[in-house]
Amino acid sequence: MSEKFDVVVIGSGPGGYSAAIRCAQKGATVAVVEKSFIGGTCLNCGCIPSKTLLASAHVLLLMKHASLMGVDVQSAVPNWPNIQKRKDAVVAGFRKGLTGLIQSNKIKIFAGKAIVTAPGKINVESDASSAQIEAENIILATGSTPVQIPSIPFDGKTVISSKEALSLEQIPGSMVIVGGGVIGCEMACVYAAMGTKVTIVEALSSLIPMEDAWVGRLMEREFKKLGIESLTSQKVVSVDKTAVPAKVALESGRQIEAEKVLISVGRKATVDKETIDALNLKMNGAVIAIDKKMQTNIPGLYAIGDAVGTTYLAHGAFAEAEVAAANATGGDEEIADYSLIPRAVYTFPEIASVGKTEEACNSEGLDISVGKAFFRANGRSLAHNETTGEIRVVRDNSTNKILGVSMVGSIVTELIGAARTLIGSTEKITEITFPHPTVSEVLKEAAEDAFGLSLHNPPK
């Protein structure tokens, strides 16, 4: 006899576990099905392990440049086994804590692969057993996997995905990273700090191509200081793995030697084909088609996160989980404007943005003003010797509303949440008091400059 629940969530990543907990908080009986590790990609082989490695890399770079702060450090070298051990401990601790949190909300966890065989009916299959469960509502939060280039398939040893890049046994002497997006640039920073000779190959004209071109140009310049070579508007055509190190051939004819080749050209939704076929689930290409309520074409079946391909961001999945959980428990909510979900890249320096980019505004023919402020003119940034970068604020001249904020600099990923509150606002930023000296003052300065009111920028 199958167990019955009000809501079953398939997948326990950021979207899945948060949807499950929210449903439980609303009084629903809830189960979660997870085929791998609680926490999904984000916790186990994505956000958390990558940021832990980046934190070690950041400390290493600080030590190497300590003399600039008047501090003499005898040596600063990476202890890679200990860095890996710390990363694994952080992940394991979070996983244990999240498992306990889910269970404390009286949510039952099923281990195995879930197949939705009919509306409201699910088979859970594992090596050890199988089970059948039923649900009034189902939320698909099945995540994504790295995109593979057919002509350069992963082998897990020389040609690797981001998953293997997080757990290499040794620091490679050289690495070619195919793809200059978020994952590629973050991994470039980790390994460059460790001493790897890193080359990024990006097919488009700039790094971080989803942001304005000025961001990519600035990052190329800063990456060069880290020893990272950035080759934009170029493509990899083949990798000869018989050579040691491997030979990476570019479309231009250039060859680059690399011990490791990291393919980071994006992620693709993970959607079970048996579920698609059994339900005649409507797809939008490779992702699940949904409406603003996170509802699929099947009544009572919702989908969120990477499986729907909207943001490929953990916090994007959190936002969608709130909507799906509300509607799966009798509510009537819709997702807000996706441009209001902040974008963050944890490179050296960091990148963060929210709202519309300058280029998007220009392509829409909007009449805009762009305010700028620079970290090199900020007291706290100077004190910490973290003066790279700037903040830009885009204002609609016809409405006076702020349309977008883009940032490059130290800890800007921590500022972007505050910047989100400015989008759509006409509030006089001059009337908001920012503590001094703080890095946040650069945000105020850029917003003031968008209105022609900057105190510390020279007259335009």
C-alpha positions in Angstrom: 0.0 0.0 0.0 1.4 3.4 -1.0 2.0 6.2 1.4 0.0 9.4 0.8 1.1 13.0 1.2 -0.3 16.4 0.5 2.9 17.4 -1.3 5.9 15.5 -2.6 9.0 17.4 -3.7 11.4 15.6 -6.0 14.9 16.9 -5.5 16.4 18.5 -2.3 18.5 21.3 -3.7 17.8 24.9 -2.7 14.5 25.0 -4.5 13.4 21.5 -3.4 14.2 21.7 0.3 12.9 25.2 0.7 9.6 24.4 -1.1 9.2 21.3 1.2 9.8 23.2 4.4 7.5 26.0 3.3 4.7 23.5 2.5 5.3 21.9 5.9 5.1 25.2 7.7 1.7 25.7 6.0 0.4 22.5 7.6 0.8 20.1 4.7 2.1 16.5 5.0 5.3 16.5 2.9 7.9 14.1 1.5 11.1 14.8 -0.3 12.7 12.3 -2.7 16.5 12.6 -3.3 18.5 10.3 -5.6 21.9 11.5 -4.5 22.8 13.8 -1.6 20.6 16.1 0.4 21.2 19.7 -0.7 21.5 18.9 -4.4 24.2 20.4 -6.7 24.4 23.7 -4.8 25.5 22.2 -1.5 27.4 19.2 -2.7 29.2 20.1 -5.9 28.3 23.8 -6.6 27.8 26.9 -4.6 29.1 25.8 -1.2 32.3 23.8 -2.1 33.3 26.4 -4.8 32.9 29.3 -2.4 34.9 27.4 0.3 37.8 26.9 -2.2 37.5 30.6 -3.2 37.8 31.6 0.5 41.0 29.6 0.8 42.3 31.2 -2.4 41.4 34.7 -1.1 43.3 34.1 2.1 46.3 32.9 0.1 46.3 36.0 -2.0 46.0 38.2 1.0 49.0 36.6 2.6 51.0 37.0 -0.6 50.2 40.7 -0.7 50.5 41.2 3.1 53.6 43.4 2.7 51.4 46.0 1.1 49.6 46.3 4.4 52.8 46.5 6.4 52.7 42.9 7.5 55.6 40.6 6.9 54.7 37.0 6.1 57.5 34.5 5.7 55.8 32.2 3.3 52.3 31.6 1.9 51.8 28.3 0.1 48.7 26.3 -0.4 48.3 23.1 1.5 46.0 21.5 -1.0 45.1 18.3 1.0 44.0 20.5 3.9 42.1 22.9 1.7 40.2 19.9 0.3 39.7 18.5 3.7 38.2 21.8 4.9 36.0 22.0 1.9 34.7 18.5 2.4 34.1 19.2 6.1 32.1 22.3 5.3 29.9 20.4 2.8 29.4 17.5 5.2 28.4 19.8 8.1 25.9 21.6 6.0 24.5 18.4 4.6 24.0 17.0 8.1 22.4 20.2 9.3 20.1 20.4 6.4 19.0 16.8 6.8 18.2 17.5 10.4 16.3 20.7 9.5 14.1 18.8 6.9 13.3 16.1 9.4 12.6 18.6 12.2 9.8 19.9 10.0 8.3 16.4 10.0 9.1 15.9 6.3 9.8 12.3 5.3 12.9 11.7 3.2 12.9 9.0 0.5 16.3 8.0 -1.0 16.1 7.0 -4.6 15.2 8.0 -8.1 11.6 9.3 -8.5 9.5 8.6 -11.5 6.1 10.2 -11.8 4.0 7.5 -13.4 0.7 9.3 -13.5 -0.7 12.5 -12.0 -0.2 12.2 -8.2 1.6 8.9 -8.4 5.4 8.4 -7.9 7.7 5.4 -8.0 10.8 5.7 -5.9 13.6 3.3 -7.0 16.9 2.7 -5.3 19.5 -0.1 -5.4 18.0 -1.5 -2.2 14.3 -1.2 -2.6 11.4 0.5 -4.4 8.4 2.3 -3.0 5.2 3.8 -4.3 3.9 7.1 -2.9 0.9 9.4 -3.8 0.5 13.1 -3.5 -2.2 15.7 -4.0 0.5 18.0 -5.5 4.0 17.4 -6.8 6.9 19.9 -7.1 9.7 18.9 -9.5 13.0 20.4 -8.4 15.3 18.0 -10.3 18.2 20.5 -11.0 20.7 20.4 -13.7 24.0 18.9 -14.9 27.0 20.4 -16.7 26.7 20.8 -20.5 29.1 18.6 -22.4 30.7 19.5 -25.7 30.1 16.5 -28.0 33.5 16.7 -29.7 35.3 17.1 -26.4 33.5 14.6 -24.0 34.2 14.5 -20.3 36.5 11.7 -19.2 36.7 12.9 -15.6 40.5 12.9 -15.7 41.9 15.2 -18.4 38.6 16.7 -19.7 36.6 17.6 -16.6 33.4 19.3 -15.5 33.0 21.7 -12.6 32.2 18.7 -10.3 35.7 17.2 -10.8 37.3 20.6 -10.7 36.2 21.0 -7.1 38.0 17.8 -5.9 41.2 17.4 -7.9 43.8 15.3 -6.0 46.6 17.7 -6.9 46.9 21.3 -8.0 47.5 21.1 -11.8 50.4 23.0 -13.3 48.2 24.2 -16.2 44.6 24.4 -17.0 42.5 25.5 -20.0 39.0 26.6 -19.1 36.5 26.4 -22.0 33.9 29.0 -21.2 34.3 32.4 -19.5 31.0 32.5 -17.7 30.4 32.3 -13.9 31.7 28.8 -13.2 34.7 29.2 -15.5 35.8 32.5 -14.0 35.3 31.4 -10.4 37.4 28.2 -11.0 40.0 30.3 -12.8 40.4 32.4 -9.7 40.8 29.4 -7.4 43.5 27.7 -9.5 45.4 30.8 -10.5 45.7 31.7 -6.8 47.1 28.2 -6.2 49.7 28.7 -8.8 48.2 27.0 -11.8 48.8 28.6 -15.2 45.2 29.3 -16.3 43.9 30.1 -19.8 40.2 30.9 -20.4 38.8 30.5 -23.9 35.5 32.2 -24.4 33.6 32.1 -27.7 31.8 35.4 -27.2 33.5 38.8 -27.2 33.9 39.2 -23.5 34.1 37.4 -20.2 30.9 37.1 -18.2 28.9 37.8 -21.4 25.5 38.1 -19.6 26.7 41.4 -18.1 27.7 44.7 -19.8 30.9 44.7 -21.8 32.7 47.0 -19.3 32.4 44.3 -16.7 34.2 41.8 -19.0 36.9 44.3 -19.9 37.6 45.1 -16.3 37.7 41.4 -15.4 40.2 40.6 -18.2 42.5 43.3 -16.9 42.3 42.1 -13.3 42.6 38.4 -14.3 45.8 39.3 -16.1 47.2 40.5 -12.7 46.4 37.0 -11.3 48.3 35.4 -14.2 45.1 34.3 -16.0 45.2 34.7 -19.8 41.7 35.4 -21.3 41.1 34.6 -25.0 37.8 35.9 -26.1 36.1 35.5 -29.4 37.9 32.2 -29.8 36.8 28.5 -29.8 38.4 25.2 -28.9 38.1 22.7 -31.7 39.8 19.7 -30.3 41.8 18.3 -27.3 44.6 15.8 -27.9 44.6 13.7 -24.7 47.3 11.3 -26.0 49.9 14.0 -25.4 51.1 14.8 -21.9 50.2 17.4 -21.1 47.1 17.5 -23.4 47.2 19.8 -26.4 44.2 22.1 -26.8 43.7 23.3 -30.4 41.9 26.6 -31.0 40.0 27.7 -34.1 42.7 30.3 -34.7 45.4 27.6 -35.1 47.0 28.2 -31.7 47.8 25.2 -29.5 47.9 25.4 -25.7 49.3 22.7 -23.4 47.2 21.9 -20.4 47.2 19.2 -17.7 43.5 19.7 -17.2 40.8 21.0 -19.5 37.7 22.3 -17.7 34.6 22.5 -19.8 32.3 25.2 -18.3 29.9 26.2 -21.1 26.7 26.1 -19.0 24.3 23.7 -17.4 21.3 21.7 -18.7 18.1 20.8 -17.0 17.8 17.3 -15.5 14.3 16.0 -16.4 13.4 12.3 -16.2 12.3 11.1 -19.7 10.0 8.5 -18.2 8.2 11.2 -16.3 7.9 13.3 -19.4 6.5 10.4 -21.4 4.2 9.1 -18.7 2.6 12.5 -18.2 2.9 14.0 -21.7 4.7 16.8 -19.8 5.0 20.0 -21.9 8.6 21.0 -22.4 10.1 24.3 -23.6 13.1 22.8 -25.4 15.1 20.9 -22.8 13.4 22.5 -19.8 10.0 22.1 -18.2 7.4 24.6 -19.4 5.7 26.5 -16.6 3.5 29.5 -16.1 4.0 32.4 -13.6 2.5 30.2 -10.9 5.2 27.5 -11.5 2.4 25.3 -12.7 3.1 22.8 -15.5 0.5 21.7 -18.1 -0.5 18.9 -15.6 -2.8 20.1 -12.8 -1.2 19.7 -9.4 2.3 19.4 -10.9 4.7 22.3 -10.3 8.4 22.7 -11.4 11.1 25.1 -10.1 14.8 25.8 -10.2 17.3 24.6 -12.9 14.7 22.2 -14.2 12.7 25.1 -15.7 15.9 27.0 -16.9 14.9 30.4 -15.8 17.9 31.6 -13.7 20.2 28.7 -13.0 20.7 30.4 -9.6 20.1 28.9 -6.2 18.4 32.1 -5.0 16.3 32.1 -8.1 15.2 28.6 -7.1 14.4 29.9 -3.6 12.1 32.6 -5.1 10.3 30.0 -7.3 10.0 27.6 -4.4 8.0 30.2 -2.4 5.5 30.6 -5.3 5.2 26.8 -5.9 4.8 26.0 -2.2 2.1 28.7 -1.8 0.1 27.4 -4.8 0.6 23.7 -3.9 -1.0 24.5 -0.5 -4.0 26.4 -1.8 -2.6 29.8 -2.5 -2.6 31.9 -5.6 0.8 33.6 -6.2 2.9 34.5 -9.2 6.6 34.9 -9.7 7.9 38.5 -9.7 10.1 40.0 -12.5 13.1 37.7 -13.0 15.3 40.7 -13.6 14.8 41.6 -9.9 16.6 38.4 -8.9 20.3 39.5 -8.2 23.2 38.0 -10.2 26.4 37.3 -8.4 29.9 36.0 -9.4 32.4 35.3 -6.6 35.6 36.1 -8.6 38.5 38.3 -7.6 37.1 41.0 -7.7 33.5 40.0 -7.3 30.7 40.9 -9.7 27.1 41.6 -8.8 24.1 43.1 -10.6 20.3 43.4 -10.5 17.7 44.8 -12.8 18.5 45.8 -16.4 22.0 46.2 -17.8 23.0 49.4 -19.7 23.1 47.4 -22.9 19.6 46.0 -22.4 18.3 49.5 -21.8 20.0 50.8 -25.0 18.6 47.9 -27.1 15.1 48.8 -25.8 15.7 52.4 -26.9 15.3 53.8 -23.4 16.6 57.3 -22.5 18.9 56.6 -19.6 21.5 58.2 -17.4 24.3 56.2 -15.9 25.8 57.1 -12.5 29.3 55.8 -11.6 31.3 55.6 -8.5 34.7 54.1 -7.9 36.1 52.1 -5.0 39.5 53.8 -5.3 37.8 57.0 -4.0 36.2 55.2 -1.0 37.9 55.5 2.4 37.2 51.9 3.6 38.3 50.4 0.3 41.6 52.4 0.5 42.1 51.3 4.1 41.7 47.6 3.1 43.7 48.0 -0.1 40.7 46.8 -2.1 40.3 49.6 -4.6 39.5 47.8 -7.8 36.2 48.3 -9.5 33.2 50.5 -9.7 29.4 50.6 -9.3 27.1 51.8 -12.0 23.4 52.8 -11.6 21.1 53.2 -14.5 18.3 55.7 -14.4 15.3 56.1 -16.7 15.3 59.8 -17.6 11.6 59.9 -18.5 10.4 58.4 -15.2 13.4 59.0 -12.9 13.2 55.4 -11.8 16.3 53.3 -11.2 16.4 50.4 -13.7 19.6 48.6 -12.9 22.7 48.4 -10.8 26.0 46.7 -11.8 29.0 46.3 -9.5 32.5 45.0 -9.7 34.7 45.1 -6.6 35.4 43.5 -3.2 32.3 42.2 -1.4 29.8 43.6 -3.9 27.9 40.3 -3.7 27.0 41.4 -0.2 25.8 44.9 -1.4 23.6 43.7 -4.2 20.7 42.8 -1.9 20.6 46.4 -0.7 20.8 47.6 -4.3 17.8 45.5 -5.2 15.6 47.8 -3.1 16.6 50.7 -5.4 15.2 49.2 -8.5 12.0 51.0 -9.6 12.5 53.6 -6.9 12.5 57.3 -7.3 13.4 57.9 -3.6 16.0 60.6 -3.1 19.1 58.7 -2.3 20.5 61.8 -0.7 18.0 61.4 2.1 19.3 57.9 3.0 22.2 57.9 5.5 25.0 55.4 4.9 27.5 54.8 7.7 31.0 56.2 7.1 33.5 54.8 6.3 31.9 51.8 4.6 32.2 50.2 1.2 28.4 50.7 0.9 28.9 54.5 0.4 30.1 53.7 -3.2 26.5 52.5 -3.9 25.0 55.7 -2.7 27.6 57.7 -4.6 26.7 55.9 -7.9 23.0 56.4 -7.3 23.5 60.1 -6.6 25.6 60.4 -9.8 22.7 58.9 -11.8 20.7 61.9 -10.7 23.6 64.3 -11.2 23.9 64.8 -7.4 27.2 63.2 -6.6 29.2 65.0 -3.9 32.5 63.3 -4.6 32.6 63.0 -8.3 33.8 66.0 -10.3 31.1 67.9 -12.3 30.2 66.2 -15.6 
